[in-house]
């Protein structure tokens, strides 16, 4: 993309997960809250300022469980927001801040032998 640089960034996520059993190990409801701290903003940081930082959070609801003693499964959906901040002189165009956010969904299954 020659207009907008890559928006891939690396972050550390710290969060809390509360899980309430509904049917023993077979089914549980869960709520997941987490915060993100960016390690690097990739090309975005280089193009829009001398230094850049990013913070974010997400919240999700879901269900998970175990079946047959060897299959773990889950589905979750939620909303996440990420805020970016730039400072100093830029290579291309000066920017002060920006944000992105949206809905997400995750479906997973794991077999444990």
NORWO-V285990 format. One line per field, one symbol per residue. ss: DSSP state (~ for helix, > for strand, _ for the rest). psi: psi as a letter, one per 40 degrees, with the letter a starting at -180 (. if undefined). A space follows every 50 residues. Layout:
ss = ???
psi = ???
This chain:
ss = _________>>>>>>>>>>>>>>___>>>>>>>>>>>>>>__~~~~~~__ >>>>>>>>>>>>>>>>>___>>>>>>>>>>>>>>>>>_________>>>> >>>>>>>>>>>__
psi = hedhiifhiiihhhiihhhhhdgbedhiiihhhiihhhdiebdddddeid iiiiiiiihiiaiiaiieeehiiihiiahiihhihiiiiidchhidiiii iiiiihhihhhh.
